[in-house]
């Protein structure tokens, strides 16, 4: 069974969606359905090992920084290069 739904997008986003759908040879509905199905079936962001490692690196980078001032850590990382 297929159910129709009404959704709203701003004009620029709708143009981007239409270009992407056309580029893949899909209708707008098929393109959006494909995106939704992929997003709804996946484990979600942050589950992959690469994402976990990147988050750990960020945690390590900001470990010594004051809670409201990340510029100290960013400057230290920049100067260490």
N, CA, C and O atoms as CSV, one atom per row, in Angstrom:
chain,resi,resn,atom,element,x,y,z
A,1,UNK,N,N,0.845,-1.179,0.000
A,1,UNK,CA,C,0.000,0.000,0.000
A,1,UNK,C,C,0.891,1.243,0.000
A,1,UNK,O,O,1.918,1.275,0.678
A,2,UNK,N,N,0.507,2.232,-0.738
A,2,UNK,CA,C,1.212,3.506,-0.792
A,2,UNK,C,C,0.291,4.581,-0.251
A,2,UNK,O,O,-0.868,4.683,-0.655
A,3,UNK,N,N,0.811,5.379,0.661
A,3,UNK,CA,C,0.045,6.474,1.238
A,3,UNK,C,C,0.661,7.790,0.822
A,3,UNK,O,O,1.882,7.943,0.853
A,4,UNK,N,N,-0.157,8.731,0.437
A,4,UNK,CA,C,0.329,10.063,0.079
A,4,UNK,C,C,0.403,10.902,1.338
A,4,UNK,O,O,-0.442,10.801,2.227
A,5,UNK,N,N,1.444,11.744,1.396
A,5,UNK,CA,C,1.615,12.660,2.518
A,5,UNK,C,C,1.902,14.053,1.970
A,5,UNK,O,O,2.365,14.208,0.840
A,6,UNK,N,N,1.625,15.035,2.769
A,6,UNK,CA,C,1.908,16.411,2.394
A,6,UNK,C,C,3.065,16.894,3.253
A,6,UNK,O,O,2.987,16.866,4.482
A,7,UNK,N,N,4.134,17.335,2.611
A,7,UNK,CA,C,5.279,17.891,3.329
A,7,UNK,C,C,5.607,19.249,2.725
A,7,UNK,O,O,5.254,19.533,1.580
A,8,UNK,N,N,6.283,20.080,3.504
A,8,UNK,CA,C,6.652,21.416,3.030
A,8,UNK,C,C,8.164,21.566,3.046
A,8,UNK,O,O,8.837,21.164,3.996
A,9,UNK,N,N,8.687,22.157,1.965
A,9,UNK,CA,C,10.109,22.460,1.840
A,9,UNK,C,C,10.236,23.891,1.366
A,9,UNK,O,O,9.362,24.395,0.661
A,10,UNK,N,N,11.326,24.553,1.750
A,10,UNK,CA,C,11.537,25.879,1.170
A,10,UNK,C,C,11.937,25.699,-0.298
A,10,UNK,O,O,12.379,24.625,-0.708
A,11,UNK,N,N,11.773,26.757,-1.070
A,11,UNK,CA,C,11.957,26.666,-2.522
A,11,UNK,C,C,13.348,26.192,-2.927
A,11,UNK,O,O,13.481,25.368,-3.832
A,12,UNK,N,N,14.373,26.698,-2.275
A,12,UNK,CA,C,15.746,26.305,-2.636
A,12,UNK,C,C,15.988,24.832,-2.349
A,12,UNK,O,O,16.592,24.136,-3.165
A,13,UNK,N,N,15.528,24.349,-1.209
A,13,UNK,CA,C,15.694,22.930,-0.896
A,13,UNK,C,C,14.947,22.074,-1.908
A,13,UNK,O,O,15.459,21.042,-2.341
A,14,UNK,N,N,13.759,22.483,-2.285
A,14,UNK,CA,C,12.996,21.711,-3.267
A,14,UNK,C,C,13.722,21.661,-4.610
A,14,UNK,O,O,13.714,20.627,-5.278
A,15,UNK,N,N,14.347,22.763,-5.008
A,15,UNK,CA,C,15.134,22.745,-6.255
A,15,UNK,C,C,16.303,21.766,-6.142
A,15,UNK,O,O,16.600,21.036,-7.088
A,16,UNK,N,N,16.962,21.752,-4.987
A,16,UNK,CA,C,18.087,20.819,-4.793
A,16,UNK,C,C,17.609,19.370,-4.814
A,16,UNK,O,O,18.262,18.502,-5.394
A,17,UNK,N,N,16.478,19.115,-4.183
A,17,UNK,CA,C,15.900,17.765,-4.198
A,17,UNK,C,C,15.579,17.345,-5.630
A,17,UNK,O,O,15.898,16.231,-6.046
A,18,UNK,N,N,14.953,18.236,-6.371
A,18,UNK,CA,C,14.597,17.908,-7.757
A,18,UNK,C,C,15.829,17.650,-8.620
A,18,UNK,O,O,15.826,16.735,-9.444
A,19,UNK,N,N,16.885,18.451,-8.435
A,19,UNK,CA,C,18.128,18.227,-9.200
A,19,UNK,C,C,18.739,16.874,-8.844
A,19,UNK,O,O,19.168,16.130,-9.727
A,20,UNK,N,N,18.778,16.559,-7.558
A,20,UNK,CA,C,19.356,15.286,-7.126
A,20,UNK,C,C,18.536,14.111,-7.655
A,20,UNK,O,O,19.095,13.115,-8.115
A,21,UNK,N,N,17.218,14.229,-7.589
A,21,UNK,CA,C,16.352,13.151,-8.095
A,21,UNK,C,C,16.564,12.953,-9.586
A,21,UNK,O,O,16.718,11.826,-10.056
A,22,UNK,N,N,16.571,14.051,-10.325
A,22,UNK,CA,C,16.767,13.973,-11.775
A,22,UNK,C,C,18.123,13.361,-12.100
A,22,UNK,O,O,18.241,12.551,-13.019
A,23,UNK,N,N,19.154,13.754,-11.339
A,23,UNK,CA,C,20.495,13.224,-11.558
A,23,UNK,C,C,20.584,11.721,-11.357
A,23,UNK,O,O,21.450,11.058,-11.928
A,24,UNK,N,N,19.679,11.187,-10.539
A,24,UNK,CA,C,19.662,9.736,-10.297
A,24,UNK,C,C,18.582,9.026,-11.111
A,24,UNK,O,O,18.368,7.822,-10.966
A,25,UNK,N,N,17.905,9.790,-11.969
A,25,UNK,CA,C,16.861,9.193,-12.798
A,25,UNK,C,C,15.634,8.784,-12.010
A,25,UNK,O,O,14.945,7.833,-12.380
A,26,UNK,N,N,15.356,9.493,-10.925
A,26,UNK,CA,C,14.221,9.159,-10.070
A,26,UNK,C,C,13.201,10.292,-10.071
A,26,UNK,O,O,13.521,11.443,-10.368
A,27,UNK,N,N,11.975,9.937,-9.733
A,27,UNK,CA,C,10.993,10.975,-9.467
A,27,UNK,C,C,11.302,11.586,-8.107
A,27,UNK,O,O,12.055,11.018,-7.316
A,28,UNK,N,N,10.719,12.734,-7.849
A,28,UNK,CA,C,10.903,13.360,-6.541
A,28,UNK,C,C,10.441,12.407,-5.430
A,28,UNK,O,O,11.136,12.234,-4.429
A,29,UNK,N,N,9.279,11.796,-5.611
A,29,UNK,CA,C,8.744,10.887,-4.591
A,29,UNK,C,C,9.662,9.693,-4.366
A,29,UNK,O,O,9.918,9.305,-3.226
A,30,UNK,N,N,10.155,9.113,-5.455
A,30,UNK,CA,C,11.045,7.963,-5.326
A,30,UNK,C,C,12.347,8.350,-4.629
A,30,UNK,O,O,12.863,7.600,-3.801
A,31,UNK,N,N,12.867,9.515,-4.967
A,31,UNK,CA,C,14.101,9.993,-4.344
A,31,UNK,C,C,13.903,10.187,-2.841
A,31,UNK,O,O,14.716,9.725,-2.040
A,32,UNK,N,N,12.828,10.869,-2.462
A,32,UNK,CA,C,12.579,11.111,-1.035
A,32,UNK,C,C,12.290,9.810,-0.296
A,32,UNK,O,O,12.699,9.646,0.854
A,33,UNK,N,N,11.590,8.888,-0.943
A,33,UNK,CA,C,11.319,7.592,-0.322
A,33,UNK,C,C,12.618,6.820,-0.095
A,33,UNK,O,O,12.793,6.169,0.935
A,34,UNK,N,N,13.528,6.901,-1.069
A,34,UNK,CA,C,14.818,6.224,-0.945
A,34,UNK,C,C,15.621,6.812,0.218
A,34,UNK,O,O,16.213,6.074,1.006
A,35,UNK,N,N,15.639,8.122,0.317
A,35,UNK,CA,C,16.348,8.770,1.426
A,35,UNK,C,C,15.753,8.377,2.772
A,35,UNK,O,O,16.479,8.034,3.706
A,36,UNK,N,N,14.443,8.430,2.863
A,36,UNK,CA,C,13.775,8.104,4.122
A,36,UNK,C,C,14.002,6.646,4.508
A,36,UNK,O,O,14.261,6.340,5.672
A,37,UNK,N,N,13.905,5.754,3.535
A,37,UNK,CA,C,14.106,4.330,3.822
A,37,UNK,C,C,15.525,4.069,4.301
A,37,UNK,O,O,15.736,3.301,5.240
A,38,UNK,N,N,16.494,4.702,3.661
A,38,UNK,CA,C,17.884,4.516,4.082
A,38,UNK,C,C,18.136,5.071,5.463
A,38,UNK,O,O,18.837,4.452,6.264
A,39,UNK,N,N,17.581,6.217,5.752
A,39,UNK,CA,C,17.785,6.840,7.058
A,39,UNK,C,C,17.074,6.058,8.161
A,39,UNK,O,O,17.621,5.878,9.249
A,40,UNK,N,N,15.874,5.603,7.886
A,40,UNK,CA,C,15.084,4.913,8.896
A,40,UNK,C,C,15.603,3.504,9.180
A,40,UNK,O,O,15.364,2.968,10.262
A,41,UNK,N,N,16.303,2.903,8.235
A,41,UNK,CA,C,16.760,1.532,8.430
A,41,UNK,C,C,18.168,1.437,8.989
A,41,UNK,O,O,18.581,0.379,9.463
A,42,UNK,N,N,18.907,2.536,8.937
A,42,UNK,CA,C,20.293,2.497,9.389
A,42,UNK,C,C,20.423,2.580,10.896
A,42,UNK,O,O,19.465,2.897,11.601
A,43,UNK,N,N,21.616,2.292,11.376
A,43,UNK,CA,C,21.845,2.312,12.823
A,43,UNK,C,C,21.897,3.721,13.396
A,43,UNK,O,O,21.834,3.894,14.613
A,44,UNK,N,N,22.010,4.725,12.541
A,44,UNK,CA,C,22.066,6.098,13.027
A,44,UNK,C,C,23.483,6.618,13.048
A,44,UNK,O,O,24.440,5.850,12.943
A,45,UNK,N,N,23.614,7.925,13.184
A,45,UNK,CA,C,24.951,8.524,13.180
A,45,UNK,C,C,25.731,8.164,14.436
A,45,UNK,O,O,25.163,7.967,15.510
A,46,UNK,N,N,27.015,8.086,14.278
A,46,UNK,CA,C,27.872,7.846,15.428
A,46,UNK,C,C,28.112,6.392,15.753
A,46,UNK,O,O,28.827,6.085,16.706
A,47,UNK,N,N,27.534,5.488,14.985
A,47,UNK,CA,C,27.697,4.076,15.282
A,47,UNK,C,C,28.969,3.522,14.651
A,47,UNK,O,O,29.596,2.614,15.197
A,48,UNK,N,N,29.343,4.066,13.510
A,48,UNK,CA,C,30.515,3.560,12.797
A,48,UNK,C,C,31.812,3.814,13.546
A,48,UNK,O,O,31.924,4.775,14.308
A,49,UNK,N,N,32.767,2.965,13.328
A,49,UNK,CA,C,34.069,3.056,14.010
A,49,UNK,C,C,34.779,4.360,13.678
A,49,UNK,O,O,35.383,4.967,14.562
A,50,UNK,N,N,34.725,4.800,12.442
A,50,UNK,CA,C,35.401,6.040,12.048
A,50,UNK,C,C,34.823,7.239,12.798
A,50,UNK,O,O,35.560,8.128,13.224
A,51,UNK,N,N,33.510,7.254,12.955
A,51,UNK,CA,C,32.864,8.359,13.680
A,51,UNK,C,C,33.258,8.313,15.146
A,51,UNK,O,O,33.536,9.351,15.748
A,52,UNK,N,N,33.286,7.130,15.720
A,52,UNK,CA,C,33.676,6.996,17.125
A,52,UNK,C,C,35.115,7.462,17.344
A,52,UNK,O,O,35.407,8.131,18.335
A,53,UNK,N,N,36.012,7.111,16.424
A,53,UNK,CA,C,37.406,7.556,16.550
A,53,UNK,C,C,37.513,9.071,16.427
A,53,UNK,O,O,38.258,9.705,17.174
A,54,UNK,N,N,36.776,9.651,15.490
A,54,UNK,CA,C,36.804,11.102,15.323
A,54,UNK,C,C,36.280,11.803,16.577
A,54,UNK,O,O,36.841,12.812,17.006
A,55,UNK,N,N,35.216,11.278,17.159
A,55,UNK,CA,C,34.682,11.859,18.395
A,55,UNK,C,C,35.680,11.735,19.534
A,55,UNK,O,O,35.812,12.650,20.347
A,56,UNK,N,N,36.376,10.623,19.599
A,56,UNK,CA,C,37.386,10.447,20.643
A,56,UNK,C,C,38.523,11.443,20.471
A,56,UNK,O,O,39.020,12.000,21.449
A,57,UNK,N,N,38.932,11.668,19.225
A,57,UNK,CA,C,39.979,12.660,18.965
A,57,UNK,C,C,39.534,14.049,19.402
A,57,UNK,O,O,40.322,14.804,19.971
A,58,UNK,N,N,38.278,14.388,19.139
A,58,UNK,CA,C,37.756,15.682,19.586
A,58,UNK,C,C,37.717,15.766,21.106
A,58,UNK,O,O,38.066,16.794,21.686
A,59,UNK,N,N,37.295,14.689,21.746
A,59,UNK,CA,C,37.284,14.667,23.214
A,59,UNK,C,C,38.692,14.863,23.763
A,59,UNK,O,O,38.894,15.612,24.719
A,60,UNK,N,N,39.662,14.187,23.154
A,60,UNK,CA,C,41.053,14.328,23.592
A,60,UNK,C,C,41.560,15.747,23.373
A,60,UNK,O,O,42.251,16.310,24.222
A,61,UNK,N,N,41.206,16.321,22.218
A,61,UNK,CA,C,41.651,17.667,21.890
A,61,UNK,C,C,41.149,18.682,22.900
A,61,UNK,O,O,41.897,19.568,23.313
A,62,UNK,N,N,39.899,18.564,23.300
A,62,UNK,CA,C,39.295,19.560,24.175
A,62,UNK,C,C,39.331,19.178,25.652
A,62,UNK,O,O,38.727,19.863,26.477
A,63,UNK,N,N,40.020,18.109,25.994
A,63,UNK,CA,C,40.042,17.641,27.379
A,63,UNK,C,C,40.573,18.693,28.349
A,63,UNK,O,O,40.048,18.808,29.457
A,64,UNK,N,N,41.585,19.458,27.979
A,64,UNK,CA,C,42.163,20.426,28.899
A,64,UNK,C,C,41.608,21.823,28.760
A,64,UNK,O,O,42.026,22.729,29.482
A,65,UNK,N,N,40.676,22.017,27.849
A,65,UNK,CA,C,40.144,23.360,27.604
A,65,UNK,C,C,39.080,23.710,28.637
A,65,UNK,O,O,38.329,22.844,29.088
A,66,UNK,N,N,39.023,24.987,29.006
A,66,UNK,CA,C,37.921,25.403,29.883
A,66,UNK,C,C,36.593,25.096,29.195
A,66,UNK,O,O,36.522,25.132,27.967
A,67,UNK,N,N,35.553,24.799,29.946
A,67,UNK,CA,C,34.302,24.346,29.347
A,67,UNK,C,C,33.683,25.317,28.341
A,67,UNK,O,O,33.015,24.888,27.400
A,68,UNK,N,N,33.895,26.608,28.528
A,68,UNK,CA,C,33.272,27.571,27.627
A,68,UNK,C,C,34.252,28.189,26.635
A,68,UNK,O,O,33.891,29.125,25.922
A,69,UNK,N,N,35.489,27.684,26.573
A,69,UNK,CA,C,36.483,28.310,25.703
A,69,UNK,C,C,37.327,27.247,25.007
A,69,UNK,O,O,38.345,26.800,25.537
A,70,UNK,N,N,36.898,26.853,23.826
A,70,UNK,CA,C,37.624,25.842,23.063
A,70,UNK,C,C,38.805,26.442,22.306
A,70,UNK,O,O,39.617,25.707,21.746
A,71,UNK,N,N,38.907,27.774,22.286
A,71,UNK,CA,C,39.989,28.399,21.513
A,71,UNK,C,C,41.358,28.016,22.040
A,71,UNK,O,O,42.316,27.956,21.270
A,72,UNK,N,N,41.473,27.755,23.327
A,72,UNK,CA,C,42.756,27.338,23.912
A,72,UNK,C,C,43.214,26.035,23.258
A,72,UNK,O,O,44.368,25.917,22.845
A,73,UNK,N,N,42.309,25.056,23.164
A,73,UNK,CA,C,42.658,23.769,22.573
A,73,UNK,C,C,42.939,23.900,21.080
A,73,UNK,O,O,43.863,23.273,20.564
A,74,UNK,N,N,42.150,24.707,20.391
A,74,UNK,CA,C,42.354,24.883,18.954
A,74,UNK,C,C,43.713,25.539,18.693
A,74,UNK,O,O,44.441,25.106,17.800
A,75,UNK,N,N,44.055,26.556,19.446
A,75,UNK,CA,C,45.368,27.198,19.281
A,75,UNK,C,C,46.506,26.235,19.581
A,75,UNK,O,O,47.506,26.215,18.864
A,76,UNK,N,N,46.362,25.439,20.635
A,76,UNK,CA,C,47.404,24.483,20.984
A,76,UNK,C,C,47.600,23.454,19.882
A,76,UNK,O,O,48.732,23.107,19.546
A,77,UNK,N,N,46.500,22.966,19.317
A,77,UNK,CA,C,46.593,21.991,18.226
A,77,UNK,C,C,47.219,22.619,17.000
A,77,UNK,O,O,48.031,21.987,16.325
A,78,UNK,N,N,46.853,23.854,16.705
A,78,UNK,CA,C,47.421,24.565,15.557
A,78,UNK,C,C,48.910,24.783,15.743
A,78,UNK,O,O,49.689,24.551,14.818
A,79,UNK,N,N,49.313,25.222,16.912
A,79,UNK,CA,C,50.719,25.503,17.165
A,79,UNK,C,C,51.578,24.242,17.215
A,79,UNK,O,O,52.787,24.302,16.991
A,80,UNK,N,N,50.959,23.107,17.507
A,80,UNK,CA,C,51.709,21.847,17.570
A,80,UNK,C,C,52.043,21.303,16.179
A,80,UNK,O,O,52.884,20.413,16.050
A,81,UNK,N,N,51.399,21.822,15.153
A,81,UNK,CA,C,51.669,21.343,13.785
A,81,UNK,C,C,52.960,21.864,13.241
A,81,UNK,O,O,53.323,21.550,12.108
